[in-house]
Amino acid sequence: MFGLSAAATGALFGLVLGLVNFIILMRVAEHTDRAAARPQGSDGARILRWVAWADLVIFPAVGYFVGPMVFA
């Protein structure tokens, strides 16, 4: 795909999936914060934000290793 190695292609797909997950989880966290009765927000929203940031790292890393199994 575009002259990329299988590992780079997997990492690219992982990054795209991670970005989509990041956007969705951040929006859900924002909605959860607005619905929380406490002024500092909810613990669930804080956890969702941590998971969103972790997705940006984990998905490309997994894609880097899974890509050669799928595309090679």
N, C-alpha and C positions, 0 to 999 in steps of 0.2 A: 504494500500500500504506500504509494508515493515515495518509494525507495527507502522506507524505514525498515529497520530490523523488526523481527517478530516481537522482541522484548519492548522496543520503543512503541510499536503499534498497540500492544497490550497496555502499556503505561498511559498512552494517549486516551484510549477508551476508558481506562480507569479514572483518569483525570476528568473526563467529560461526565461520567457517572457521579464522581465525587462532587463536582460543581452543581449538578442538578440536585443531588441530595442536600448539599449545603444550602442552596436557595430554599428548598422546601422546608428543611428543618428550622432554618432561621425565621421563616414566616410563621411556622407553627409556634415557635418559641415566643415570637412577638405577640401572637394572638393569645397565648397562654398567659403572658405577662399582663396584657390588658384585662383579661378575665379574672386575674387574681385579686383578692380583696386586700392583700397586704401592700403597703406602699413600696417595699423593696423588691416586689415581684415574687414569683413562685420558684420553688426548688426544681420543679419539673422543667421550667424554662431554662434554668441554669444548666441542667443536665443535657437538655437538647442542644444548647449552644456548644457544650464540650463535644458532644457526639458529632455535631456538624463540622467542627474544626478537625476532629480526628478522621472524618471521612475524606477530607482533602489530602491527608497523608496516606491513609491505609489503602484506599481504592487504587491509586496509581502504583503503589508498591506491590499490591497483589496482582494487578494487571501486568506489571513488569515480569513477574514470574509465571503467570498463567498464559500470557501471550504466546510464548514459544510452544507451549503445549497445544494451543488452538491453531495458530497460524503457521506453524512449521511443518 
